Amino acid sequence: MRATLGVAVLLLAALTGASAAREPHRPAGDARARMEHHLTHVHRLADHFEDVLERECPQFASAQEWHAYLDGEIDRVVLLIAHLEQAWTEAKHTGDDAVRRAAKAPRKRADRARALVDKLSGCAEGNGASFSPMSAWQRIERQVPRRQTEIALPE
């Protein structure tokens, strides 16, 4: 079993490396423009989350209203992470280190998503609702790849 897993990992690495070698290289300016498109969304979403973190927990009349609000916030986290990942994908299309560094820099802001999920957990109690941070992170991890394909710029 362990040997089979090792072979699978090596095969995946070889295939990934082969496809990476075939990726087209863009001029730095083109890659930067594509990357910055995604980073604009990252900054807008991160600013929204900073506002949420600074405000008091919103209060809703029902648990259903709370869950609708929660779904919207989780969807924004998915979108933020998808844009971060897509910015990095765009940056990898050039060998320009400055573009790659610029794509990686905002990843620190994604750490604030953890603080947001923690706050939402506390807010759920105040709204008479339950909330599982683990379930939220599982949902985020499942939805990011699909969302990333939806937001990718056309070639």
N, C-alpha and C positions, 0 to 999 in steps of 0.2 A: 504494500500500500504506500509506504513512504517513498519507495523508488518510483512508483507510478506518479505520485505527486511531484517529485523532483523533475521527472521527464516532462510533465505538463508545464511546470514553471519555466523550464528551459525552452520549451517549444513556444510558449507565450512570449518570452523575452525575445526569442529569435524573430518571431513574426512581428512583434512590436518594433523591434529595431529595424527590420526590413521596411516596414511601412513608414517609419520615421525617416529613413534614408530617402524614400521616394517623395516625401513632402516637398511641395514647391517652396522655394525661397523667394520671399518678396523683398523688394527694396525696403530699407529701414523706415522710410517715410510712409510707405503704404501700410506696413505692419503697425506702425505707431498710430496712424489714423484709425485703423480698425480696432486696435486695442483701446484707444482713448474713448471710442464710442461706448464700449462696455464699462470703462472706468467712470464715465459720466453717470451712468445708471448706478454703479456701486456707491458713489459719493452721495447721490440723491437718496438712495435707500438707507445708507448709513446715517445720514442726517435725520431721517425720519425716526430711526431707532434711537438715536440720541435724545430726540424730543420725547419719545415714549418713556425712556429710562428716567428722564428728569421729572416727568409729570407724576401726579398721583395716579393710582390705579383707576381706570374707568369703571363706573358702576352701571349695571344694566338691570332692567326690570325682570328679566328672566334668564335662566340658564341657557336657553336657546339663543337669545341675543348675545350672550357672552361667547358662546361657541362660534357664532358667526363672526364676531370680532376676532376671536382667537384664530380661526381659519384664515382670515385675511392677513393677520400678522405672520403666521407660519408661511403662508404663500409668499410674503415679501422676503422672508429669510431664504426661501428656496430661490427666489429670483436673484437676490444678492449673491448667493454662492454660485449660482449658474453664471452670472455676469463675471464674477471673479475668475472662475474656471475658463470661461471663453476668452477673457482678456489674456490669460496665460497661453491658451491655445493659439491665439493670434500672434502673440509675441514669439512663440517658438518657430514661426515661419520666417524668421530672420536671424542672422547670426549676430545682430547688433546687441551688445551687452547692455547698453543704456535702455533700449526698448524692453529688454527682459527684466531689468531691475525695476523699471517703472511699472511693469505688469505685476510684479511680486509685492511691491511696497504696500498697496492697500490691503493685503491679506491680513494685516494686523487688525484692521477694522472688523474683520469677520469674527474676531474673538469677542467682540461686543454682543454678537448674536447669542453667545452663551449667557451673558448677563441678562439679556432680554428674556430668554427662556426661563431663567431663574425668577425674574420678576413676574412673568406671566403665571408661573406656578403659584406664587403668593397671591396674585390678583384673582386667580380662580377661586380660591377659598373665600375671598371677600364677596364674590358673586354667587356663592352657593353652588359652585360647579367643581367638578374634579378635573385634574389635568396631570398627565403623566409626561414629564420631560423626556423620558426614554422613548416613549411612543412618538413624541414630536420629532426627536432626532432621527428615528427610524423613517418616519414619513419624509423628512427633509432629504435624507440620503437616497431614498427611493425616487423622489421626484426631481432631484437636480439634473440627472442625465437627460431626461426627457425635456425639461425646460431649457437646458443648454442647447439642444438641437433646435428648439423653437426660436431662440434668440440669435442663433448664429447668423452672421451676415452672409449674403450670397457671394459666391466666388465671382 
